[in-house]
Amino acid sequence: MSSVPTDDNYGPLSDEDLGKPLTYPVEAFISREYLEKEKELLWPKVWQMAARLEDIPEVGDYITYNICDESIVIVRSAPDTIKAFYNVCPHRGRQLVSTPDDQNCVKGRKKTFVCGFHGWQFNLEGENTFILDPQDWQGILDKSLTCLTPVEHVDTWGGWIYVNFNKEAEPLSDFLGEAGRILSHFQFEKMRYKWRQWEIYPCNWKTAIEAFMEPYHVAGTHTQLLKYGEFYAYSKPYGWHGVSGFDERDSSAKNSQSSTVVRTGRKDQDPRISTYELIRENYETVNYSASTETLVNAAKRLVDELPEGTPPGEVMAHLMKSAKADDAARGVDWPEIPPEVMSEAGLAWSMFPNQTILQGPTFALCYRVRPYGDDPSQCIFESYALERFPEGQEPKPEWVKAEPTAEKWGSVLAQDFANMEFVQKGMKSRGFRGTLPNPHQEQKITNFHRHLSTVMEGRGAIKPIKKD
């Protein structure tokens, strides 16, 4: 097998270096040994999104989160307190809450956790409250031996619950960095689940999450969208994380919304019509997400409310003002997002290592991917939509295991699924010389591998490409 020629004499890559031709090996996607090292070096040491606060609204509510061989229980122990414990009884190691592989998570409400094996009991603080025949241990049992083991760090941001098993972890706010600052303007904590689905999928978790790191694939994968809008894109790093957005080859055409999912349609068409068609198409083919019904309806009225020849920037300004007023009338407030923040926020964020957020003023389409079992060619793929709803009208969907079809997920996500499995297969080929990520439009991916290889102690390191 021939390979991409690389420069092995290089130092640490800078942000600027990500704009150069780079490559990374496929070991991280297909190696069982690499998967085992992830269990040791990655997942125990990184902040990871485990659930949302709306999953556990009341005292005693709990939800499990599994990552590789580890399982934890996240519980609301007091009105304003979230705790997390390893999901294991200290007696003989039975899971405290049974977590079958065919369930995404297990939820419930308890005042007391009772081990199903020998009946040991624990309160919401993780303290042991009952042991059958404690005298048999001849006085050696104390709180340190009989309590549940707490997860080192639990924190929240944007309505999500994050955990970190590493005692020396940096604070969540530092880990989120500039990405957290920018995205905080969208107030995700005020959004609620619209739907949420998952499936066990035949590809590595990184193959799956990378399928949503860039719009560069639209022209080859989602060809039906090309008649509604331009899809040239940029991609750039923000510390651990990265953002992508729609770019303009003509910089004079840029405005604060032009890089986002809510934007004007094709410039060679009437923007009143093309903008509506683009927003409607996104909404209907991405499983009624990536926009809202309010925005679709407001866009449909553009042709009636604006004269022919209205410039694209004015069309977008009118649309956002109109949709904001429509939402206000039904009890949905929009966050006040400065234009410069909206522009910087772009289309979608990849939050290291396995979370994706595609955001709008009142909605978000999100992904999370995790390893499944000991097979590097399988993963747990999850997607869910968030939206702002009038108070008291929030739906309460549970996780639904759904086959990866257009009927279940929408045609766009089904097209993405059709790639993921066969990217995984193709990377195993002797004929694959190595990856050639786009230096302008796929920097989120190279930034991801830059940080991943560091965490993995040099495995899968990114290298500059050189000519033979």
N, C-alpha and C positions, 0 to 999 in steps of 0.2 A: 504493500500500500504506500503510495506517495503521500507526502504531507505538505502543508503550507510552510514555506520557509519562514523562520522566525529569528529574531534577534535575541539571543539568550544572554547577552551582556547588557543588561539594563537595570536601572534602579527602580524604586517605587514609582508607580504611575501617578501623575498629577491629574487634576480635572482637565487640564488642557490636553494632556496626552490622550484622553478618551476621544478626542476629535480626530485622531489619526487611525489608519488601518490597523486593527488588532485582531487577534484570534485567541481562542481558549479551547482546551481539549474536551473530549466527550466523556472522560472518566467520571465526571460528576454526575452524569446522567445514566450510565449503564453499568457502573462497577458496584458489585455487592459489597466489596471491601470499603469503598467510599461511603456507602450508605451506613455501614457500621460505624465509621469514623464520625459521621454526622451525629450519631447518637451520643458520642463522647464529647465532640468539640463544638458543635453548633447549637443544638436544641437546649442543652442544659445551661448555655451561657448567653443567650440572646433574649431581648424582650420580644414577646410574641402575643398577638391578640388572641384571647381565649374565649370571650363571650361579650355580650352587651348587657348594660345595666338593666334594660327592660326584661332580660331573661330572669332576673331575680329581684322583683320590685318590693317584696314584703319580707319582713324578718322571718327567717327560717327557710326562705326559698334557696334552693341550691341548683347547680348545674355542673355536670362533669365536663372535663376537657382532656382529651387524650392526644399525646404526641409520641409517636413511635411506641416504645414499651412503657412509657410513663402515663399515669392517669392521676388527675387531681380533681378535687371537689372544691368548687367555689361557692361560698355561702354568704348570705347577708346576715351577719350575726347581730346587728343592731341597725336602727334606721339609717345611720350614716356610716356604717362600717362594713367593709367587704373583707373577708378572709379567705384564704385558700390553703388546703391541706392535701398532702399526698393521699391518694385514695387507697389506703392500705391499713388494715388493722394491725397494731403492734404485737398482737398475740402470736398468730401463725401466718400472717401475710395475706389473708383473704382480702380481696377488694371490699371496701366498706360499702360502696354502691356498685352493684354489678353493671358492667358496661359492655354489652355484647357488640361484636364487630359489625353487625348489621344495623346498628343504630348510630346516628351522628353524635348524639349525646344523650344523657339521661337527666331529666329535670324533676323537681318535686319540692315538697315543703315538709320540714321536720322540726320538731323541738329537740329531738334526740336521735342521734345516729346509732343504730344497733347492728353489730356484726352478725351476719346470717349464719356463721359457723358455730360460735360458742356463746353468743349473746352479750359480749362486752358492749358497753354503752359509752357514748361520748356526747357532750353538749356542743353548742354552737361555737364555743371558744376552743374546741378541740380537746377539752379536758376529759379524762376518764371519770365516769360517774358510777360504773358498776362493773365488778368482776366477780364471777361465780367462784366461791371458795378461795378468796385471796390468801387465807392462812397457809395454803399448801405451798406457797413460795417462800416460806420461812423468813418473812420479813424483808426480803430484798426489793420488793416492788416499790417504786416511788414515782412521782409525777413524770420524771424525765424518761422513764421506761414505759409508761402506760398511756401517755398522751399521744394524740395524733401529731405527725410531723408537719410543721407549717412550711409552706412555700416561702422562700426567702423574701421575695418582693411581689407585692400586688399594688397596682396603681390604675388610674382611669384617665382617659382623655377622649373627648368627643362622643361620650356615651359608650365607649368600648372599655372592656376590662383587659388589662395586660398583666402578664406574669413573667417573672424571671427567676430561674432556679439558682442563679449565681450570687453568692453572698457579696461579691465585690462589684456587682453591676453598677454602672453609672445610673443616675436618676433617669426616669422615663422622659422627663422634659428635655434633658440633655441629649438623649438618644434621638428624640423626634427632631430636635434642632429647628432649623429654618422651615422645614416641612410642616412641623407642628404649628409654628407661628402663622404661616400663610393659611393653612387649612382650618385653623381655629375660627377664622372669620365666617365659615360656612355653618357653624353651630350644629354639627352632626348630632349633638346630644339632644337636640329638639326634634330629631327625626325618629321615625319608628319603622319597624319592619313592614314592608308591603307584601313580599313573598320571600321564601328562602328554600333552596333546593340543593341537593347534593347527590353525588354518585361516586362509586369506585371506578376509576378510569384507567385504561391500560397504557399509562405513560408515567415517567418520572415526575415528581412534584415540580421540579424546576422546568421541565418541558412544558408543563401545563401553565405555570404562572408566567412564563416568558411569552406565551401566546397572546397575552394581554398587556404586554409592556410597550407596544408600539403600534401606531396606525400604518406603518410602512406596508403591512400585509394586506391592506384593504383592496388595493388595485388587483392583487392576485387571488384573494380569497372571497371578498365581498363585492364582486363585480357589479352586482345590481345597484350598489350605492353610488357608483360613479356618475350616474345621470343626475344625481341630486346635489352633489357638492364636490369641492376639491379636497384632496386628502394628503397633500404634501405635509410633512410633519417635521418638528424638531424634537430633540430629546436631550436632557442634560441632568447632571448629578446635583443632589443637594445632600451632602454628607453621606450617611448610610443609604439614603433614599434617592429617588429620581422622579422627574416629571417629564411628560411628553405633552405636546399640544400641536394643533394645526398651525402650519406656518404659511407665510405668503412669499412666493418668489418675488413679488412686487411689494416692497416694504411700505409703499405709500397706501396700500390697501388695508393695512393693519388697523384694528381698533381694540378696545378693551375686551370685546367678546370674541374676536376673530379666532382665538386659539382654543376656545372652549367647545364643548359638545353642542351648546345652544348658540348657533351662529348663522350667518347668512348662507344661502345656497349658491348655486353656480353663478358666476359673474357674467356669463354670456347669455343669461336668461333674466327675465323680470324678477328682481330680488323679492318682490312681494309674494310671488308664486313659488319660486324655487326655495325660499326659506321655509314656507309652510310644508312643501313636499319633503324637504330634508328632515325637518323636525318630526313630521308624521311618520316618515319611514323609520327613523331611529326608534321612535316610541313603539311602533307596532311590531317591528321585527326583532327587537331586543327584549322580548317578553314584557312589553309595556313598562319599560324602564328607560334609562338614559334620557328622560324628559318627563313631563307630567301632562295629564289631560288638560290642565289649565293652559299650559304653553301651546299645546296643539290647537286648542280652540281659539286662542288669541291670534295665533299665526294664520289660521284659516280666515280670519276677518281682515287681514292686512290688505287684501285686494279691494275690499269695500271701504276701508278707512283711510287709505293713502292714495294719492294720485299716481298714475303711471309716470315713470321716470324718477320716482323718489330714490335718492342715492342709498346704497346698501347700509351705510352707517346710520342714516336716519330711520330706515326700516327696522334695524335692530333696536335702536333706542325706543321707538314707538312700541315694538313688540314687548320689550321688557317692562315698560311703564304700564302697558295695558294688562299684561298678565299679572303684574304685581297688584294692580287695583282689583282684578277679578278675584285673586286669592284673598285679599283683605276683606272683600265682601262676604266671603264664605268662612272667615275666621282663621285664615292662614297668613301669618306675618312672614315677611321676607327679612333675612339678615341684611344689615347695612354693610355692604362690601365695597370698599373704595375701588375705583376703576383700575388703579395701578396694582392692587392685590388681585383683582379678577384676571387681569392680564397675566400676572406672574403665576397664578394658580393653574393656568393651562387646562388641559383636557383630563388627565388622569395621573395618579401617583402610584408608584411602587414603593411600598413601605417594607424595608428589609425585615425579615427575609421572605415572607410569604403572604403579604396582604396587599391588595390593590383597591384603590378608591377612584372611581370616575365620578366627578362631582358637578352639581349645579346648585343654583341658589336655594332650592327647596327639595333636592333629591340627591341620591347617590346610588350608583351601581357598584357593588363590591364583590371581591373574590378572596377566598382563602384556600390554600392548597397545603396538604400535609402528606407525608409518606404513609404508605399502607403496608403493614406487615414487613417482611424482610425481602421483598421483591423490589429492586430498583426500577422496574418497569410498571409499577402500579402506584396510584395515589388516591387520596380522598380529595375530590374537587368539589368546592362549595361556591355558590353564588347567591347573593341576596340583594334585594332592592330596599332602599330606605326612602322615606318621603315624609314631609310635614303634613299633618292632618289636622282638621279642626278638633278642638278638645272634645274628647269623648267619642270620636269617630275612628280612632285608630284600630286597624285590623290586628288580630293576634295570631298570625300564622305560625305553625310549627315547622320543623324541618321535614321536607318531603324528599324521599329517595326517588329520583326521576331518571328514566332512561335518557340518554343523550340524543334526543330527537328534536326536530323542529316543532313537533306538536307539543312537547313538554317544555322546551327552552326558548323557542323562537328561532327563526331561520338563521339569524346572524350567529348566535351562539352555537347552533348545530354545525355551521360551517367551520367555526373554530375547532369544535370537537373533531371534525373530519380531518383536520391537520395534525392534531396533537399525537394521536396514536401512530401516525405514519412518519412523523418527525422522529419519534422514539425508535421506530424500526430502522429508519434510514441512517441514523447515527451509528448503528452497529455494522454498517456496510464497510467492507474492505476498500470500496471505491470512494469513500468519503474522505477527502483530503484534510478537512478541518473547517471550522466555522469562519465565516467572513462577514461579521456584523457591519451594518451600514454606519460609517463614522459620524454622520449627522443625525440620522433618524433612529438609531438604536443604542444611544449612549446609556440609557437606563439599564440595558442588558449588560454592557461591558462594565458599568459601574457596579452592578450586582455581583458580577464574577470577580471584580477587583476586591471587594470586601469579603466575599465568600472565601476566596482563596487565602486571604489573610487569617480569617477565623479558622480555616481548615489547615493552618500551618504550612501553607505553600502548595497544597494540593490543588490542581486545576488552575494554576496561575495564568493570568493573561500575559500575552507576549506581543510586541509589535511585529508586524509582518514586514519582511524585507524582500526585495527582488533578488532572484538568483543571479 
